[in-house]
Amino acid sequence: MSDRPKIDIGLGDDDDVPRAPRARREIDPQALRSVSESHGFDRTIARVPAPVPAAPSIRVAVDGRTLRATGRTAQMNSKVRPEVREGYQHLAIARGNISIGELLEEGLELLKAKYPQG
C-alpha cells in the first residue's frame, strides 16, 4: 500500500474489511414459474443446441481484378449449407483450380442440356 495519508471524506473506512461472499438464494422452481406466468412470461425456456463442430474450410483466394478480366462483374449471393459450399470448393479445385463462377457456368450448361426448354 501507499505511504500517503488517506483523506477522510466522511463515508466511513471499510477498505480493510474483507467482503463476505454473496449468499446464493435457492428459489423454488414452481414458485418462479407461477410468478413468471402471472407476469406474462409463459414461454418455456429454449434449450441451446449443442455446437456443431466446424468443418475445415478451404480458402481459395480470388482477386476482384481476376473476375473483371474474365467478364464476371455481376454478383450473385446465395445462402447454402456449409457442406454445399465446401463441395463446390472441392469440385473447383479438382477441376484445375477454377473459380466458383466457372463451376456455376459449367453446371448451368449441364442443366440446360439435361432440361432443354420447350
Biopython code that builds the backbone (N, CA, C, O; Angstrom):
import numpy as np
from Bio.PDB.StructureBuilder import StructureBuilder

atoms = [
    (1, "MET", "N", (0.828, -1.175, 0.000)),
    (1, "MET", "CA", (0.000, 0.000, 0.000)),
    (1, "MET", "C", (0.869, 1.233, 0.000)),
    (1, "MET", "O", (2.076, 1.161, 0.231)),
    (2, "SER", "N", (0.262, 2.337, -0.255)),
    (2, "SER", "CA", (0.962, 3.598, -0.341)),
    (2, "SER", "C", (1.198, 4.168, 1.046)),
    (2, "SER", "O", (0.435, 3.907, 1.975)),
    (3, "ASP", "N", (2.269, 4.955, 1.178)),
    (3, "ASP", "CA", (2.566, 5.618, 2.447)),
    (3, "ASP", "C", (1.802, 6.929, 2.571)),
    (3, "ASP", "O", (1.876, 7.590, 3.607)),
    (4, "ARG", "N", (1.077, 7.310, 1.541)),
    (4, "ARG", "CA", (0.326, 8.546, 1.561)),
    (4, "ARG", "C", (-0.808, 8.474, 2.576)),
    (4, "ARG", "O", (-1.445, 7.429, 2.713)),
    (5, "PRO", "N", (-1.067, 9.550, 3.277)),
    (5, "PRO", "CA", (-2.192, 9.517, 4.233)),
    (5, "PRO", "C", (-3.511, 9.525, 3.484)),
    (5, "PRO", "O", (-3.632, 10.116, 2.411)),
    (6, "LYS", "N", (-4.503, 8.853, 4.070)),
    (6, "LYS", "CA", (-5.826, 8.811, 3.467)),
    (6, "LYS", "C", (-6.578, 10.083, 3.790)),
    (6, "LYS", "O", (-6.417, 10.657, 4.867)),
    (7, "ILE", "N", (-7.397, 10.519, 2.854)),
    (7, "ILE", "CA", (-8.228, 11.694, 3.064)),
    (7, "ILE", "C", (-9.599, 11.204, 3.512)),
    (7, "ILE", "O", (-10.211, 10.370, 2.845)),
    (8, "ASP", "N", (-10.081, 11.720, 4.639)),
    (8, "ASP", "CA", (-11.384, 11.314, 5.152)),
    (8, "ASP", "C", (-12.453, 12.188, 4.523)),
    (8, "ASP", "O", (-12.461, 13.404, 4.711)),
    (9, "ILE", "N", (-13.374, 11.554, 3.759)),
    (9, "ILE", "CA", (-14.457, 12.320, 3.147)),
    (9, "ILE", "C", (-15.799, 12.000, 3.798)),
    (9, "ILE", "O", (-16.846, 12.375, 3.271)),
    (10, "GLY", "N", (-15.778, 11.325, 4.914)),
    (10, "GLY", "CA", (-16.978, 11.089, 5.686)),
    (10, "GLY", "C", (-17.824, 9.911, 5.254)),
    (10, "GLY", "O", (-18.982, 9.814, 5.659)),
    (11, "LEU", "N", (-17.293, 9.025, 4.454)),
    (11, "LEU", "CA", (-18.061, 7.858, 4.002)),
    (11, "LEU", "C", (-17.774, 6.615, 4.821)),
    (11, "LEU", "O", (-18.359, 5.561, 4.570)),
    (12, "GLY", "N", (-16.911, 6.716, 5.767)),
    (12, "GLY", "CA", (-16.553, 5.545, 6.564)),
    (12, "GLY", "C", (-15.341, 4.860, 5.970)),
    (12, "GLY", "O", (-15.019, 5.049, 4.797)),
    (13, "ASP", "N", (-14.687, 4.083, 6.766)),
    (13, "ASP", "CA", (-13.470, 3.411, 6.321)),
    (13, "ASP", "C", (-13.706, 1.916, 6.345)),
    (13, "ASP", "O", (-13.486, 1.265, 7.366)),
    (14, "ASP", "N", (-14.150, 1.370, 5.230)),
    (14, "ASP", "CA", (-14.363, -0.075, 5.154)),
    (14, "ASP", "C", (-13.470, -0.722, 4.113)),
    (14, "ASP", "O", (-13.756, -1.825, 3.646)),
    (15, "ASP", "N", (-12.391, -0.047, 3.746)),
    (15, "ASP", "CA", (-11.466, -0.602, 2.757)),
    (15, "ASP", "C", (-10.764, -1.850, 3.268)),
    (15, "ASP", "O", (-10.435, -2.746, 2.491)),
    (16, "ASP", "N", (-10.535, -1.907, 4.570)),
    (16, "ASP", "CA", (-9.788, -3.027, 5.134)),
    (16, "ASP", "C", (-10.690, -4.190, 5.520)),
    (16, "ASP", "O", (-10.196, -5.245, 5.919)),
    (17, "VAL", "N", (-12.002, -4.017, 5.408)),
    (17, "VAL", "CA", (-12.930, -5.066, 5.791)),
    (17, "VAL", "C", (-13.085, -6.035, 4.620)),
    (17, "VAL", "O", (-13.485, -5.633, 3.527)),
    (18, "PRO", "N", (-12.769, -7.305, 4.848)),
    (18, "PRO", "CA", (-12.929, -8.259, 3.731)),
    (18, "PRO", "C", (-14.411, -8.456, 3.417)),
    (18, "PRO", "O", (-15.250, -8.522, 4.316)),
    (19, "ARG", "N", (-14.703, -8.546, 2.165)),
    (19, "ARG", "CA", (-16.084, -8.728, 1.726)),
    (19, "ARG", "C", (-16.475, -10.203, 1.863)),
    (19, "ARG", "O", (-15.713, -11.103, 1.510)),
    (20, "ALA", "N", (-17.660, -10.416, 2.376)),
    (20, "ALA", "CA", (-18.172, -11.778, 2.521)),
    (20, "ALA", "C", (-18.715, -12.232, 1.173)),
    (20, "ALA", "O", (-19.243, -11.418, 0.415)),
    (21, "PRO", "N", (-18.593, -13.502, 0.869)),
    (21, "PRO", "CA", (-19.153, -13.979, -0.395)),
    (21, "PRO", "C", (-20.671, -13.832, -0.375)),
    (21, "PRO", "O", (-21.309, -13.985, 0.667)),
    (22, "ARG", "N", (-21.242, -13.532, -1.550)),
    (22, "ARG", "CA", (-22.686, -13.380, -1.643)),
    (22, "ARG", "C", (-23.366, -14.707, -1.372)),
    (22, "ARG", "O", (-22.955, -15.755, -1.869)),
    (23, "ALA", "N", (-24.401, -14.634, -0.581)),
    (23, "ALA", "CA", (-25.155, -15.851, -0.279)),
    (23, "ALA", "C", (-26.051, -16.168, -1.466)),
    (23, "ALA", "O", (-26.749, -15.296, -1.983)),
    (24, "ARG", "N", (-26.024, -17.395, -1.879)),
    (24, "ARG", "CA", (-26.864, -17.819, -3.000)),
    (24, "ARG", "C", (-28.219, -18.243, -2.445)),
    (24, "ARG", "O", (-28.317, -19.119, -1.586)),
    (25, "ARG", "N", (-29.251, -17.598, -2.961)),
    (25, "ARG", "CA", (-30.600, -17.923, -2.511)),
    (25, "ARG", "C", (-31.189, -18.977, -3.432)),
    (25, "ARG", "O", (-31.166, -18.845, -4.656)),
    (26, "GLU", "N", (-31.706, -20.008, -2.827)),
    (26, "GLU", "CA", (-32.372, -21.045, -3.600)),
    (26, "GLU", "C", (-33.812, -20.620, -3.832)),
    (26, "GLU", "O", (-34.505, -20.221, -2.895)),
    (27, "ILE", "N", (-34.263, -20.705, -5.077)),
    (27, "ILE", "CA", (-35.618, -20.315, -5.440)),
    (27, "ILE", "C", (-36.361, -21.560, -5.894)),
    (27, "ILE", "O", (-35.857, -22.347, -6.695)),
    (28, "ASP", "N", (-37.558, -21.721, -5.372)),
    (28, "ASP", "CA", (-38.388, -22.855, -5.738)),
    (28, "ASP", "C", (-38.783, -22.717, -7.211)),
    (28, "ASP", "O", (-39.382, -21.709, -7.587)),
    (29, "PRO", "N", (-38.462, -23.713, -8.058)),
    (29, "PRO", "CA", (-38.779, -23.600, -9.491)),
    (29, "PRO", "C", (-40.275, -23.417, -9.755)),
    (29, "PRO", "O", (-40.655, -22.690, -10.672)),
    (30, "GLN", "N", (-41.124, -24.069, -8.963)),
    (30, "GLN", "CA", (-42.572, -23.941, -9.171)),
    (30, "GLN", "C", (-43.032, -22.523, -8.845)),
    (30, "GLN", "O", (-43.874, -21.969, -9.552)),
    (31, "ALA", "N", (-42.487, -21.930, -7.778)),
    (31, "ALA", "CA", (-42.847, -20.559, -7.422)),
    (31, "ALA", "C", (-42.368, -19.593, -8.502)),
    (31, "ALA", "O", (-43.085, -18.658, -8.859)),
    (32, "LEU", "N", (-41.181, -19.808, -9.014)),
    (32, "LEU", "CA", (-40.651, -18.967, -10.087)),
    (32, "LEU", "C", (-41.516, -19.070, -11.333)),
    (32, "LEU", "O", (-41.787, -18.061, -11.985)),
    (33, "ARG", "N", (-41.953, -20.281, -11.672)),
    (33, "ARG", "CA", (-42.791, -20.494, -12.845)),
    (33, "ARG", "C", (-44.141, -19.778, -12.680)),
    (33, "ARG", "O", (-44.634, -19.154, -13.620)),
    (34, "SER", "N", (-44.732, -19.872, -11.488)),
    (34, "SER", "CA", (-46.035, -19.236, -11.286)),
    (34, "SER", "C", (-45.924, -17.716, -11.330)),
    (34, "SER", "O", (-46.812, -17.053, -11.867)),
    (35, "VAL", "N", (-44.851, -17.149, -10.774)),
    (35, "VAL", "CA", (-44.648, -15.702, -10.835)),
    (35, "VAL", "C", (-44.411, -15.275, -12.281)),
    (35, "VAL", "O", (-44.934, -14.250, -12.719)),
    (36, "SER", "N", (-43.642, -16.040, -13.010)),
    (36, "SER", "CA", (-43.364, -15.714, -14.410)),
    (36, "SER", "C", (-44.645, -15.732, -15.231)),
    (36, "SER", "O", (-44.895, -14.819, -16.018)),
    (37, "GLU", "N", (-45.456, -16.769, -15.050)),
    (37, "GLU", "CA", (-46.698, -16.873, -15.810)),
    (37, "GLU", "C", (-47.678, -15.761, -15.448)),
    (37, "GLU", "O", (-48.398, -15.264, -16.313)),
    (38, "SER", "N", (-47.710, -15.362, -14.159)),
    (38, "SER", "CA", (-48.635, -14.304, -13.759)),
    (38, "SER", "C", (-48.228, -12.948, -14.329)),
    (38, "SER", "O", (-49.052, -12.037, -14.409)),
    (39, "HIS", "N", (-46.965, -12.809, -14.726)),
    (39, "HIS", "CA", (-46.492, -11.554, -15.309)),
    (39, "HIS", "C", (-46.362, -11.631, -16.835)),
    (39, "HIS", "O", (-45.783, -10.739, -17.456)),
    (40, "GLY", "N", (-46.897, -12.690, -17.432)),
    (40, "GLY", "CA", (-46.922, -12.775, -18.888)),
    (40, "GLY", "C", (-45.745, -13.495, -19.516)),
    (40, "GLY", "O", (-45.639, -13.538, -20.742)),
    (41, "PHE", "N", (-44.871, -14.053, -18.723)),
    (41, "PHE", "CA", (-43.738, -14.800, -19.269)),
    (41, "PHE", "C", (-44.083, -16.284, -19.193)),
    (41, "PHE", "O", (-43.699, -16.974, -18.249)),
    (42, "ASP", "N", (-44.811, -16.763, -20.200)),
    (42, "ASP", "CA", (-45.296, -18.125, -20.141)),
    (42, "ASP", "C", (-44.599, -19.050, -21.127)),
    (42, "ASP", "O", (-45.010, -20.199, -21.291)),
    (43, "ARG", "N", (-43.574, -18.578, -21.769)),
    (43, "ARG", "CA", (-42.854, -19.432, -22.721)),
    (43, "ARG", "C", (-41.922, -20.372, -21.972)),
    (43, "ARG", "O", (-41.407, -20.050, -20.901)),
    (44, "THR", "N", (-41.725, -21.520, -22.554)),
    (44, "THR", "CA", (-40.766, -22.446, -21.968)),
    (44, "THR", "C", (-39.363, -21.983, -22.309)),
    (44, "THR", "O", (-39.153, -21.267, -23.289)),
    (45, "ILE", "N", (-38.434, -22.385, -21.517)),
    (45, "ILE", "CA", (-37.042, -21.986, -21.739)),
    (45, "ILE", "C", (-36.493, -22.786, -22.910)),
    (45, "ILE", "O", (-36.555, -24.015, -22.926)),
    (46, "ALA", "N", (-35.958, -22.075, -23.882)),
    (46, "ALA", "CA", (-35.386, -22.737, -25.062)),
    (46, "ALA", "C", (-34.040, -23.341, -24.703)),
    (46, "ALA", "O", (-33.219, -22.708, -24.039)),
    (47, "ARG", "N", (-33.831, -24.523, -25.131)),
    (47, "ARG", "CA", (-32.546, -25.192, -24.912)),
    (47, "ARG", "C", (-31.590, -24.768, -26.017)),
    (47, "ARG", "O", (-31.965, -24.719, -27.188)),
    (48, "VAL", "N", (-30.383, -24.470, -25.646)),
    (48, "VAL", "CA", (-29.376, -24.094, -26.623)),
    (48, "VAL", "C", (-28.866, -25.374, -27.274)),
    (48, "VAL", "O", (-28.428, -26.282, -26.568)),
    (49, "PRO", "N", (-28.911, -25.470, -28.609)),
    (49, "PRO", "CA", (-28.436, -26.693, -29.255)),
    (49, "PRO", "C", (-26.934, -26.844, -29.076)),
    (49, "PRO", "O", (-26.192, -25.870, -28.950)),
    (50, "ALA", "N", (-26.524, -28.086, -29.070)),
    (50, "ALA", "CA", (-25.100, -28.371, -28.925)),
    (50, "ALA", "C", (-24.358, -27.799, -30.131)),
    (50, "ALA", "O", (-24.843, -27.894, -31.258)),
    (51, "PRO", "N", (-23.199, -27.211, -29.905)),
    (51, "PRO", "CA", (-22.470, -26.631, -31.035)),
    (51, "PRO", "C", (-22.003, -27.704, -32.012)),
    (51, "PRO", "O", (-21.516, -28.761, -31.611)),
    (52, "VAL", "N", (-22.160, -27.419, -33.274)),
    (52, "VAL", "CA", (-21.730, -28.323, -34.324)),
    (52, "VAL", "C", (-20.270, -28.018, -34.625)),
    (52, "VAL", "O", (-19.920, -26.866, -34.885)),
    (53, "PRO", "N", (-19.428, -29.021, -34.595)),
    (53, "PRO", "CA", (-18.023, -28.742, -34.883)),
    (53, "PRO", "C", (-17.857, -28.220, -36.305)),
    (53, "PRO", "O", (-18.420, -28.764, -37.255)),
    (54, "ALA", "N", (-17.089, -27.177, -36.426)),
    (54, "ALA", "CA", (-16.881, -26.556, -37.737)),
    (54, "ALA", "C", (-15.962, -27.432, -38.586)),
    (54, "ALA", "O", (-14.916, -27.895, -38.131)),
    (55, "ALA", "N", (-16.375, -27.641, -39.808)),
    (55, "ALA", "CA", (-15.552, -28.403, -40.742)),
    (55, "ALA", "C", (-14.425, -27.505, -41.232)),
    (55, "ALA", "O", (-14.606, -26.295, -41.362)),
    (56, "PRO", "N", (-13.286, -28.079, -41.500)),
    (56, "PRO", "CA", (-12.193, -27.247, -42.002)),
    (56, "PRO", "C", (-12.572, -26.639, -43.343)),
    (56, "PRO", "O", (-13.030, -27.333, -44.251)),
    (57, "SER", "N", (-12.379, -25.358, -43.448)),
    (57, "SER", "CA", (-12.758, -24.694, -44.693)),
    (57, "SER", "C", (-11.544, -24.550, -45.606)),
    (57, "SER", "O", (-10.399, -24.474, -45.160)),
    (58, "ILE", "N", (-11.837, -24.518, -46.869)),
    (58, "ILE", "CA", (-10.793, -24.355, -47.879)),
    (58, "ILE", "C", (-10.880, -22.921, -48.366)),
    (58, "ILE", "O", (-11.927, -22.485, -48.845)),
    (59, "ARG", "N", (-9.806, -22.201, -48.249)),
    (59, "ARG", "CA", (-9.804, -20.803, -48.674)),
    (59, "ARG", "C", (-9.131, -20.715, -50.028)),
    (59, "ARG", "O", (-7.964, -21.072, -50.190)),
    (60, "VAL", "N", (-9.890, -20.235, -50.992)),
    (60, "VAL", "CA", (-9.358, -20.025, -52.327)),
    (60, "VAL", "C", (-9.323, -18.521, -52.541)),
    (60, "VAL", "O", (-10.363, -17.863, -52.554)),
    (61, "ALA", "N", (-8.139, -17.987, -52.706)),
    (61, "ALA", "CA", (-8.001, -16.545, -52.886)),
    (61, "ALA", "C", (-8.373, -16.170, -54.311)),
    (61, "ALA", "O", (-7.772, -16.654, -55.270)),
    (62, "VAL", "N", (-9.375, -15.297, -54.439)),
    (62, "VAL", "CA", (-9.790, -14.807, -55.747)),
    (62, "VAL", "C", (-9.727, -13.298, -55.691)),
    (62, "VAL", "O", (-10.389, -12.672, -54.863)),
    (63, "ASP", "N", (-8.953, -12.728, -56.546)),
    (63, "ASP", "CA", (-8.801, -11.283, -56.599)),
    (63, "ASP", "C", (-9.916, -10.704, -57.457)),
    (63, "ASP", "O", (-10.282, -11.293, -58.474)),
    (64, "GLY", "N", (-10.461, -9.555, -57.060)),
    (64, "GLY", "CA", (-11.525, -8.914, -57.820)),
    (64, "GLY", "C", (-11.113, -8.575, -59.237)),
    (64, "GLY", "O", (-11.946, -8.573, -60.143)),
    (65, "ARG", "N", (-9.829, -8.286, -59.440)),
    (65, "ARG", "CA", (-9.353, -7.965, -60.800)),
    (65, "ARG", "C", (-9.437, -9.177, -61.704)),
    (65, "ARG", "O", (-9.685, -9.041, -62.902)),
    (66, "THR", "N", (-9.233, -10.368, -61.144)),
    (66, "THR", "CA", (-9.328, -11.586, -61.938)),
    (66, "THR", "C", (-10.749, -11.769, -62.450)),
    (66, "THR", "O", (-10.958, -12.170, -63.595)),
    (67, "LEU", "N", (-11.717, -11.476, -61.601)),
    (67, "LEU", "CA", (-13.114, -11.643, -62.016)),
    (67, "LEU", "C", (-13.477, -10.667, -63.128)),
    (67, "LEU", "O", (-14.188, -11.034, -64.063)),
    (68, "ARG", "N", (-13.000, -9.439, -63.041)),
    (68, "ARG", "CA", (-13.301, -8.457, -64.093)),
    (68, "ARG", "C", (-12.631, -8.850, -65.405)),
    (68, "ARG", "O", (-13.193, -8.632, -66.479)),
    (69, "ALA", "N", (-11.450, -9.420, -65.326)),
    (69, "ALA", "CA", (-10.729, -9.800, -66.536)),
    (69, "ALA", "C", (-11.462, -10.897, -67.295)),
    (69, "ALA", "O", (-11.313, -11.004, -68.512)),
    (70, "THR", "N", (-12.248, -11.713, -66.604)),
    (70, "THR", "CA", (-12.973, -12.786, -67.274)),
    (70, "THR", "C", (-14.392, -12.380, -67.621)),
    (70, "THR", "O", (-15.161, -13.203, -68.118)),
    (71, "GLY", "N", (-14.759, -11.123, -67.367)),
    (71, "GLY", "CA", (-16.093, -10.652, -67.702)),
    (71, "GLY", "C", (-17.122, -10.899, -66.607)),
    (71, "GLY", "O", (-18.302, -10.600, -66.794)),
    (72, "ARG", "N", (-16.699, -11.437, -65.471)),
    (72, "ARG", "CA", (-17.635, -11.721, -64.385)),
    (72, "ARG", "C", (-17.718, -10.499, -63.470)),
    (72, "ARG", "O", (-16.905, -10.327, -62.561)),
    (73, "THR", "N", (-18.704, -9.668, -63.726)),
    (73, "THR", "CA", (-18.842, -8.449, -62.927)),
    (73, "THR", "C", (-20.140, -8.424, -62.138)),
    (73, "THR", "O", (-20.285, -7.594, -61.240)),
    (74, "ALA", "N", (-21.094, -9.309, -62.440)),
    (74, "ALA", "CA", (-22.352, -9.345, -61.699)),
    (74, "ALA", "C", (-22.185, -10.263, -60.491)),
    (74, "ALA", "O", (-21.608, -11.345, -60.588)),
    (75, "GLN", "N", (-22.700, -9.809, -59.359)),
    (75, "GLN", "CA", (-22.568, -10.597, -58.142)),
    (75, "GLN", "C", (-23.858, -11.350, -57.886)),
    (75, "GLN", "O", (-24.945, -10.806, -58.080)),
    (76, "MET", "N", (-23.745, -12.609, -57.447)),
    (76, "MET", "CA", (-24.909, -13.432, -57.135)),
    (76, "MET", "C", (-24.680, -14.044, -55.759)),
    (76, "MET", "O", (-23.835, -14.924, -55.595)),
    (77, "ASN", "N", (-25.435, -13.576, -54.778)),
    (77, "ASN", "CA", (-25.292, -14.091, -53.412)),
    (77, "ASN", "C", (-26.355, -15.147, -53.158)),
    (77, "ASN", "O", (-27.494, -15.029, -53.608)),
    (78, "SER", "N", (-25.961, -16.169, -52.435)),
    (78, "SER", "CA", (-26.897, -17.232, -52.107)),
    (78, "SER", "C", (-26.478, -17.869, -50.800)),
    (78, "SER", "O", (-25.289, -18.070, -50.554)),
    (79, "LYS", "N", (-27.447, -18.186, -49.964)),
    (79, "LYS", "CA", (-27.167, -18.884, -48.714)),
    (79, "LYS", "C", (-27.235, -20.384, -48.977)),
    (79, "LYS", "O", (-28.218, -20.889, -49.520)),
    (80, "VAL", "N", (-26.182, -21.085, -48.588)),
    (80, "VAL", "CA", (-26.147, -22.535, -48.728)),
    (80, "VAL", "C", (-25.602, -23.129, -47.433)),
    (80, "VAL", "O", (-25.015, -22.430, -46.608)),
    (81, "ARG", "N", (-25.808, -24.412, -47.279)),
    (81, "ARG", "CA", (-25.252, -25.097, -46.117)),
    (81, "ARG", "C", (-23.730, -25.171, -46.277)),
    (81, "ARG", "O", (-23.227, -25.185, -47.400)),
    (82, "PRO", "N", (-23.002, -25.220, -45.168)),
    (82, "PRO", "CA", (-21.532, -25.252, -45.255)),
    (82, "PRO", "C", (-21.008, -26.417, -46.086)),
    (82, "PRO", "O", (-20.018, -26.273, -46.804)),
    (83, "GLU", "N", (-21.666, -27.571, -45.993)),
    (83, "GLU", "CA", (-21.164, -28.723, -46.759)),
    (83, "GLU", "C", (-21.366, -28.533, -48.254)),
    (83, "GLU", "O", (-20.595, -29.074, -49.046)),
    (84, "VAL", "N", (-22.389, -27.774, -48.666)),
    (84, "VAL", "CA", (-22.593, -27.491, -50.086)),
    (84, "VAL", "C", (-21.483, -26.568, -50.583)),
    (84, "VAL", "O", (-20.922, -26.780, -51.658)),
    (85, "ARG", "N", (-21.175, -25.551, -49.797)),
    (85, "ARG", "CA", (-20.104, -24.617, -50.183)),
    (85, "ARG", "C", (-18.769, -25.353, -50.313)),
    (85, "ARG", "O", (-18.021, -25.146, -51.269)),
    (86, "GLU", "N", (-18.487, -26.215, -49.333)),
    (86, "GLU", "CA", (-17.228, -26.963, -49.398)),
    (86, "GLU", "C", (-17.224, -27.912, -50.592)),
    (86, "GLU", "O", (-16.182, -28.136, -51.207)),
    (87, "GLY", "N", (-18.395, -28.471, -50.920)),
    (87, "GLY", "CA", (-18.474, -29.342, -52.096)),
    (87, "GLY", "C", (-18.115, -28.596, -53.367)),
    (87, "GLY", "O", (-17.382, -29.110, -54.211)),
    (88, "TYR", "N", (-18.640, -27.367, -53.505)),
    (88, "TYR", "CA", (-18.289, -26.542, -54.667)),
    (88, "TYR", "C", (-16.797, -26.223, -54.676)),
    (88, "TYR", "O", (-16.160, -26.257, -55.729)),
    (89, "GLN", "N", (-16.242, -25.916, -53.517)),
    (89, "GLN", "CA", (-14.812, -25.590, -53.457)),
    (89, "GLN", "C", (-13.963, -26.799, -53.835)),
    (89, "GLN", "O", (-12.974, -26.664, -54.555)),
    (90, "HIS", "N", (-14.347, -27.988, -53.347)),
    (90, "HIS", "CA", (-13.585, -29.197, -53.696)),
    (90, "HIS", "C", (-13.685, -29.480, -55.196)),
    (90, "HIS", "O", (-12.694, -29.846, -55.827)),
    (91, "LEU", "N", (-14.884, -29.311, -55.769)),
    (91, "LEU", "CA", (-15.032, -29.522, -57.211)),
    (91, "LEU", "C", (-14.207, -28.520, -58.011)),
    (91, "LEU", "O", (-13.586, -28.879, -59.012)),
    (92, "ALA", "N", (-14.201, -27.273, -57.573)),
    (92, "ALA", "CA", (-13.428, -26.253, -58.286)),
    (92, "ALA", "C", (-11.943, -26.568, -58.258)),
    (92, "ALA", "O", (-11.247, -26.380, -59.256)),
    (93, "ILE", "N", (-11.456, -27.045, -57.128)),
    (93, "ILE", "CA", (-10.035, -27.410, -57.024)),
    (93, "ILE", "C", (-9.750, -28.644, -57.875)),
    (93, "ILE", "O", (-8.728, -28.704, -58.559)),
    (94, "ALA", "N", (-10.648, -29.628, -57.835)),
    (94, "ALA", "CA", (-10.456, -30.858, -58.613)),
    (94, "ALA", "C", (-10.497, -30.580, -60.114)),
    (94, "ALA", "O", (-9.864, -31.299, -60.887)),
    (95, "ARG", "N", (-11.225, -29.558, -60.535)),
    (95, "ARG", "CA", (-11.326, -29.225, -61.960)),
    (95, "ARG", "C", (-10.181, -28.341, -62.415)),
    (95, "ARG", "O", (-10.238, -27.791, -63.515)),
    (96, "GLY", "N", (-9.158, -28.188, -61.616)),
    (96, "GLY", "CA", (-7.981, -27.422, -62.029)),
    (96, "GLY", "C", (-7.938, -26.031, -61.426)),
    (96, "GLY", "O", (-7.440, -25.090, -62.044)),
    (97, "ASN", "N", (-8.458, -25.906, -60.225)),
    (97, "ASN", "CA", (-8.430, -24.628, -59.512)),
    (97, "ASN", "C", (-9.196, -23.535, -60.258)),
    (97, "ASN", "O", (-8.756, -22.388, -60.325)),
    (98, "ILE", "N", (-10.344, -23.909, -60.816)),
    (98, "ILE", "CA", (-11.167, -22.914, -61.493)),
    (98, "ILE", "C", (-11.959, -22.131, -60.441)),
    (98, "ILE", "O", (-12.051, -22.548, -59.286)),
    (99, "SER", "N", (-12.520, -21.012, -60.842)),
    (99, "SER", "CA", (-13.288, -20.217, -59.888)),
    (99, "SER", "C", (-14.682, -20.822, -59.713)),
    (99, "SER", "O", (-15.137, -21.618, -60.535)),
    (100, "ILE", "N", (-15.343, -20.431, -58.636)),
    (100, "ILE", "CA", (-16.706, -20.899, -58.388)),
    (100, "ILE", "C", (-17.625, -20.415, -59.517)),
    (100, "ILE", "O", (-18.564, -21.115, -59.897)),
    (101, "GLY", "N", (-17.353, -19.218, -60.051)),
    (101, "GLY", "CA", (-18.143, -18.701, -61.176)),
    (101, "GLY", "C", (-18.070, -19.615, -62.384)),
    (101, "GLY", "O", (-19.087, -19.902, -63.015)),
    (102, "GLU", "N", (-16.857, -20.077, -62.710)),
    (102, "GLU", "CA", (-16.703, -21.002, -63.838)),
    (102, "GLU", "C", (-17.427, -22.316, -63.567)),
    (102, "GLU", "O", (-18.043, -22.893, -64.463)),
    (103, "LEU", "N", (-17.348, -22.775, -62.336)),
    (103, "LEU", "CA", (-18.015, -24.021, -61.965)),
    (103, "LEU", "C", (-19.531, -23.872, -62.095)),
    (103, "LEU", "O", (-20.206, -24.785, -62.572)),
    (104, "LEU", "N", (-20.065, -22.732, -61.675)),
    (104, "LEU", "CA", (-21.504, -22.488, -61.821)),
    (104, "LEU", "C", (-21.904, -22.403, -63.286)),
    (104, "LEU", "O", (-22.973, -22.883, -63.665)),
    (105, "GLU", "N", (-21.053, -21.796, -64.120)),
    (105, "GLU", "CA", (-21.351, -21.721, -65.553)),
    (105, "GLU", "C", (-21.399, -23.113, -66.170)),
    (105, "GLU", "O", (-22.292, -23.411, -66.963)),
    (106, "GLU", "N", (-20.432, -23.974, -65.807)),
    (106, "GLU", "CA", (-20.429, -25.344, -66.317)),
    (106, "GLU", "C", (-21.673, -26.091, -65.860)),
    (106, "GLU", "O", (-22.287, -26.831, -66.628)),
    (107, "GLY", "N", (-22.037, -25.882, -64.588)),
    (107, "GLY", "CA", (-23.234, -26.536, -64.065)),
    (107, "GLY", "C", (-24.494, -26.080, -64.780)),
    (107, "GLY", "O", (-25.385, -26.888, -65.043)),
    (108, "LEU", "N", (-24.579, -24.794, -65.096)),
    (108, "LEU", "CA", (-25.732, -24.263, -65.814)),
    (108, "LEU", "C", (-25.832, -24.878, -67.204)),
    (108, "LEU", "O", (-26.921, -25.238, -67.650)),
    (109, "GLU", "N", (-24.704, -24.997, -67.887)),
    (109, "GLU", "CA", (-24.711, -25.606, -69.223)),
    (109, "GLU", "C", (-25.162, -27.062, -69.155)),
    (109, "GLU", "O", (-25.904, -27.516, -70.026)),
    (110, "LEU", "N", (-24.726, -27.800, -68.135)),
    (110, "LEU", "CA", (-25.144, -29.198, -67.981)),
    (110, "LEU", "C", (-26.637, -29.275, -67.702)),
    (110, "LEU", "O", (-27.318, -30.145, -68.245)),
    (111, "LEU", "N", (-27.160, -28.378, -66.863)),
    (111, "LEU", "CA", (-28.591, -28.372, -66.573)),
    (111, "LEU", "C", (-29.413, -28.001, -67.804)),
    (111, "LEU", "O", (-30.491, -28.555, -68.023)),
    (112, "LYS", "N", (-28.911, -27.073, -68.601)),
    (112, "LYS", "CA", (-29.615, -26.704, -69.835)),
    (112, "LYS", "C", (-29.674, -27.890, -70.801)),
    (112, "LYS", "O", (-30.687, -28.112, -71.465)),
    (113, "ALA", "N", (-28.574, -28.650, -70.871)),
    (113, "ALA", "CA", (-28.555, -29.815, -71.755)),
    (113, "ALA", "C", (-29.496, -30.907, -71.243)),
    (113, "ALA", "O", (-30.125, -31.603, -72.040)),
    (114, "LYS", "N", (-29.594, -31.058, -69.951)),
    (114, "LYS", "CA", (-30.435, -32.099, -69.382)),
    (114, "LYS", "C", (-31.913, -31.730, -69.464)),
    (114, "LYS", "O", (-32.757, -32.594, -69.702)),
    (115, "TYR", "N", (-32.227, -30.455, -69.268)),
    (115, "TYR", "CA", (-33.613, -29.981, -69.300)),
    (115, "TYR", "C", (-33.773, -28.892, -70.372)),
    (115, "TYR", "O", (-33.827, -27.702, -70.063)),
    (116, "PRO", "N", (-33.846, -29.322, -71.623)),
    (116, "PRO", "CA", (-33.991, -28.309, -72.690)),
    (116, "PRO", "C", (-35.340, -27.611, -72.576)),
    (116, "PRO", "O", (-36.343, -28.222, -72.207)),
    (117, "GLN", "N", (-35.345, -26.329, -72.896)),
    (117, "GLN", "CA", (-36.581, -25.532, -72.808)),
    (117, "GLN", "C", (-37.378, -25.686, -74.082)),
    (117, "GLN", "O", (-36.892, -25.407, -75.178)),
    (118, "GLY", "N", (-38.646, -26.149, -73.917)),
    (118, "GLY", "CA", (-39.662, -26.307, -74.930)),
    (118, "GLY", "C", (-39.223, -26.510, -76.285)),
    (118, "GLY", "O", (-40.048, -26.651, -77.187)),
]
sb = StructureBuilder()
sb.init_structure("model")
sb.init_model(0)
sb.init_chain("A")
sb.init_seg("    ")
for serial, (resi, resn, name, xyz) in enumerate(atoms, 1):
    if name == "N":
        sb.init_residue(resn, " ", resi, " ")
    sb.init_atom(name, np.array(xyz, "f"), 0.0, 1.0, " ", f" {name:<3s}", serial, name[0])
structure = sb.get_structure()
